[in-house]
Amino acid sequence: MDIRTKPLSRSPRTRWRRVAAVLLSAMLGGTVAAQGGPWPDARQLVLVVSADWDAPRGRLHAYQRHAPDAAWQAVGGGAEVVLGRAGSAWGIGLHPRQSGGPHKREGDGRSPAGAFAIGAAFGYADADAVASGLGYRAMTATDWCVDVPGSPLYNRIVDSAAVGEAAVAGATEPMRRDIHADGDQRYRAGFVIDHNPDASAGAGSCIFAHLWDSPDTPTAGCTAMAAPRMQTLLGWLEREAAPVFVLLPESEYRRLREAWRLPAGAAP
């Protein structure tokens, strides 16, 4: 998928699976009891747990399984990550809508909580210099993610050389931050977190996992980590494994762990 010209989402087949999971959840009173949990095709999981809704930090764990009914197995150890400056809030993704807790809005400084498909990898390096099973897109000086809620290109990464400068007017997310933001290296390597795949206006946009500026510097709403951990994830994640990114405060992780068939033992 070319993330320069399409919404930050996966295939129509994946979106239909998400809808089916939500419908099943509604029938079951807000939980999904199907074999394998609400994302039965997933064989890779990136799980982040924070202390509470307002915590700007969390701990990341990676897991894999070989079949929907198999137990998740840890891959490597945990790693510290930083979240939005205001913590986290329920986003829009693979999970059914939740009633408790805050809900993600554009510009609120919160990272989306819930479960999300993982999209393509991106970065500053040329495509032939990066090997990732997610697929990789080399960003250029004309690539922008549109975070303007009223724009028809909202929540898309587009090339302004193709769509025109007027189409990205007001956008504040250049994908080459090293060029547009005084050498900033945070987008030097990362991957798309598929929040708000249908681009609902104002529900939040341009959500990525990317490099941190420092372990004490929160993000505007993404999840950021040290470069070695990012490189490990990019080398491990595979598109064919239907990887899922899950971010939850500890209380919600404990509440939903069995229904979502999440691994035990993750803690912030």
N, C-alpha and C positions, 0 to 999 in steps of 0.2 A: 504494500500500500504506500502510496506517495503522500507522506504527511505534510507536504508543502501545499497541497491543493485540496485536501479532503478534511472533514471533521476529525477531531482527535478521538477516533472510535475504531472498533474492529469491524469485521464483516457483517452483512445483514444476517447471516446464519447465527453468528454469536449474539447479535442483538435479539433475534427471535428466541434464543435460549434464555437470555436474560428476562424477557417478557414472560416466558413460560414459567421460569422460577418464581417470579413475583406473583403470578396468578396462583401457582401451587401454594406459595406461602400464605396468600390471603385465605385460601380454603382451609389451611391448617392453623389458622389463628396467629400468623406472624412468624412461624418457624417452618423450616423446610426439612422434611424427614426423608426425602428421597435418598436412595443409595448414593453414597459419595458426597452428600451435602448439596448445597445450592449450585455448585459448579462441578458436576460430576466428571467432566472431561479434564479438569486441571490435574496435572502431574507435577507441577512446580508451584510453590507458595513462598511469597515474601511477606512475612508477618512483622508488623511494628506495633508495639504496645507502649503506651504512655501512662504516666501516673494518674492523670485525670484530664478533663476537658480543657483545662487552661494551661496544661504543661507544654512548654515549647521544646521539650526533648522526649526521646523515646529510645527503645532498644529494638534492633532489627534482628530477626532470625530467618534463616532460609531452610526450606523443607522440600522433600521430593517423595513421590510414591509411584508405583508402577501400575496400579490399577485403581479404579474408583472405590473399591471396598478395602483397599490396603491402608495400613496405618501410615501416617506421615513420618518420615525419617529425617532427622536433622542433618543439614549439610554445613559443616564448619561450625564455628562458634558464633555467639552474638556480637553485635557491634552497636556502638552509640550512633544515634542520628539526631539531627535537629529538625524541628517542625516549624509551623507557622508561629509568628511572634505572639499571637493570641491563643495558641493551642490548636485544637481541632474541632470539627463540627461535622455532623452527618452530611455526606455528599450523595451524589446520584451515581449508581453503578450497577453491580450485579445483585446487590442485596435488596430486599424489600424495604419500603420506607419505614423508618423508625419514628416513634412518637416522642420519646424522651430525649433530652439534650438539645443543644443548639443545632441549627441547620446552616450549611455553607451558603454564603452570599458573596458576590463579587466585592473584592476589596476589604473583606473583614479580617484578613491576616490569619485565617485559620486553615489548617490542612484538612482536606476531606477525609472523614472517617467512613469506614465501611469496607466493602470488597469491590475491587475494580480489575478489569482486564489490563494486562500490560501490553503496551503498544511498541512501536519501533524505538530502537536506540538512535541517538543523535550525538553530534559533537563537532568540534572544530577540525579534527583530522580529516584528511582525504578518505574517501570510501575504501580505497584499496589498502589503506593502512590499518583498518579496524576489522576484526573478525568477531561477529556476534550472531548468535542463532536467532536473535530478534529481527534481523535485518537492520541496516544502518543507513542513515542519511547524513551526509556532510552538509552542515549549515554554511551559508554564505552571508555576505554583508547585506544582502537584500531580503533575507528571510526574517519574517516577523510572525509572532503568535498574536492574534487579534483578541484583545481583552476589552473591547468596546461593546457593551451589551446590545446596543441598537444596531450593530453592524450585521449584515447578512453573512459575514465571514467570522462571526463570533466563535471563539474556541477552535479556530483553525490556524495551522501554520501555513503561511502562504509566502510566495516569492513576489515581492513588490515589483520586480522587473516584469513579471507576467501579469499581475492583476492591476498594476498602476499604483502610483504613490498615494493617490486620493483614497484608495481602498483601505490603506493602513493608517490613515490620518487618525491621530489620537491614541494609537496603540502604544503601550509602554513596555512591550516584551520583545526586544530585538533578540534573535537567536544567536547572534554573534556579539555577545556582550564584551568580548575583548576589544572589538572595534568601536562599539557604540557606548561603552560604559567604562572607559579608562582602564582597559586591560583586564577587566573582570574575567576570571577563569571558571566561574560556577557552571557554565554550560559547556565546558570543554568536553565533558562526557556525561551522558545521562540517558534516561528512557522515559517515554510517555506513560503517565498513569491515566487511564481512560475514565476520568471523571466527567460527568455531564455529557455523555456521548451524543445526545440529541440536541445539544447546544441550546438548552433552555436559557433565555435571556436573564442575566443577573444571577444565575445559580452558581457561578464560578467558572473560571477558564484557565487554560494554560498551566495545568498541573503536571509537574514532572518529579522524577527522582533525579537529583543532580549532585554535583560536588558542593561541599560546604565551603564557605569563606573561612570559617574557623569553628571549632566545637562549641564556642560560646556565642555564635552569631545565628539567630533564628532566621527563617525564611519569610517570604510574603504569603506562603500558603503551600509550599512544596515540601518534600522530604529530602534532606541533604545529608551527605556522608563524606567520609574521607576517601581520597582517590583510590587507595588499594582495595577497599571494600567494593567500590563501584566497579573497578576493573574485574574483580572476581565475579560479581554478579553478571556483568555483560558477557563474560566468557562462559558462564554456566547456563544462563537462561536460553530457552529454545522456543521459538514460536509454535512449533508442532506440539509442545507440551502444554499448550493453553495456560500459560502462567497467570497467576492471580496475585494481586497486591492487596493485603488486608491491613488496615490501620484501625486500632481501637484503643480507647482508654481502658485501663485495667478492669474497672467495674463492668464495662460492656463486654470485654473479652471473657470474663468469668460467666456473665449471663448468657452469652451466645455460643460459648465454646462447643457445647454438645450439639446444639441445633445446627451449627455451621460446620460441625465435624473438624474443628480446629485442633491442632496438637496441644497437649497439656504441657505445662511447665514454662511457658513464655512469661516473662515479667519485665517491667520497665527498669 
